[in-house]
């Protein structure tokens, strides 16, 4: 199953396609709050490339979607709870660590301190993509996997 997830975080709109536990493709755009009217066009263009008719997004972000797209709402907090082990605090850091451990295609977006192994994300657009990935994995209820055997996947940015 393919899932398209959307996240707007600190001035960046992240669109990501998750399929079979791996990141298939993604886009990121710098969009200021005053330019939010651009969201629908950017989403429609990316969705049409992959013939997506539905997306998952956090309802609190109030992202306006094209009429051809059906929304499925999942809060970031619930996505984190779905992905993380029971009892883990649903923090950005915890979900980043989870994605770093289980999704090699996302590792270039994550910095890991050599001495402590602590993860961090240094750029806002990277965090936007990681949060969108968390929404996509949680919605599809998929665990991120190492896509070594998945030869037809792509991983692009624009």
QUIRA-V670078 format. One record per pair of residues at least 24 apart in sequence whose C-alpha atoms are under 8 Angstrom apart, sorted by the first residue. I is the first residue (numbers start at 1). GAP is how many residues later the second one is. D is the distance in Angstrom with one decimal. If there is no record, write none. Layout:
I:GAP:D ; I:GAP:D
This chain:
1:139:7.4 ; 3:51:7.9 ; 3:52:6.7 ; 3:53:7.5 ; 3:133:5.9 ; 3:136:7.6 ; 3:137:6.7 ; 4:43:7.8 ; 4:48:7.2 ; 4:50:7.1 ; 4:51:4.9 ; 4:52:6.3 ; 4:132:6.4 ; 5:50:5.5 ; 5:51:4.8 ; 5:52:5.9 ; 5:127:5.5 ; 5:128:6.9 ; 5:130:6.1 ; 5:131:5.1 ; 6:49:7.1 ; 6:50:6.4 ; 6:51:5.2 ; 6:52:7.9 ; 6:126:5.4 ; 6:129:7.8 ; 7:50:6.4 ; 7:51:7.2 ; 7:54:7.7 ; 7:121:6.1 ; 7:122:7.3 ; 7:124:6.6 ; 7:125:5.0 ; 8:53:6.9 ; 8:120:6.4 ; 9:115:7.3 ; 9:116:7.6 ; 9:118:7.5 ; 9:119:5.1 ; 10:114:6.5 ; 10:115:8.0 ; 10:118:7.8 ; 11:113:8.0 ; 12:112:7.3 ; 12:113:5.6 ; 12:116:6.4 ; 13:26:7.8 ; 13:112:7.9 ; 13:115:6.9 ; 14:111:7.5 ; 14:114:5.6 ; 14:115:5.2 ; 14:118:6.4 ; 15:28:7.4 ; 15:31:7.8 ; 15:114:7.2 ; 15:117:6.8 ; 16:113:7.2 ; 16:116:6.4 ; 16:117:6.5 ; 16:120:7.5 ; 17:116:8.0 ; 17:119:7.3 ; 18:115:7.2 ; 18:118:5.9 ; 18:119:6.8 ; 20:122:7.2 ; 21:116:6.8 ; 21:121:5.4 ; 21:122:5.5 ; 21:123:4.4 ; 21:124:5.3 ; 21:126:7.9 ; 22:81:6.8 ; 22:83:7.6 ; 22:122:5.8 ; 22:123:6.0 ; 22:124:7.2 ; 22:125:6.2 ; 23:80:8.0 ; 23:82:6.8 ; 23:83:7.7 ; 23:110:7.4 ; 23:132:7.2 ; 24:129:5.4 ; 24:130:5.4 ; 24:131:5.9 ; 25:128:7.8 ; 25:129:5.8 ; 25:130:4.8 ; 25:131:5.7 ; 25:132:7.7 ; 26:103:7.8 ; 26:129:6.9 ; 26:130:6.1 ; 26:131:5.9 ; 27:129:7.3 ; 27:130:5.2 ; 27:131:5.7 ; 28:97:7.0 ; 28:101:7.3 ; 28:129:7.0 ; 28:130:6.7 ; 29:129:8.0 ; 36:27:7.9 ; 37:27:7.7 ; 39:24:7.1 ; 39:25:6.6 ; 39:26:7.2 ; 40:24:6.0 ; 40:25:5.0 ; 40:26:5.1 ; 41:25:7.3 ; 44:25:7.8 ; 56:79:6.8 ; 56:80:6.8 ; 56:83:6.9 ; 57:75:7.9 ; 57:78:6.9 ; 58:77:8.0 ; 74:61:7.1 ; 74:65:7.2 ; 75:60:7.9 ; 76:55:7.4 ; 76:58:7.7 ; 76:59:6.6 ; 79:55:6.2 ; 79:56:5.5 ; 79:59:5.1 ; 79:60:7.3 ; 80:54:6.9 ; 80:58:7.6 ; 82:56:5.8 ; 82:59:7.5 ; 83:51:7.5 ; 83:54:7.6 ; 83:55:6.0 ; 83:58:8.0 ; 83:60:7.4 ; 92:39:8.0 ; 93:26:7.0 ; 93:27:7.1 ; 95:39:7.3 ; 96:24:7.7 ; 96:34:6.9 ; 99:31:7.8 ; 99:35:7.8 ; 99:45:7.1 ; 102:41:7.6 ; 102:42:5.2 ; 102:43:5.6 ; 102:44:6.7 ; 103:41:5.2 ; 103:42:5.5 ; 103:43:5.8 ; 104:41:7.8 ; 104:42:6.0 ; 104:43:7.9 ; 105:41:7.9 ; 105:50:7.7 ; 106:24:7.6
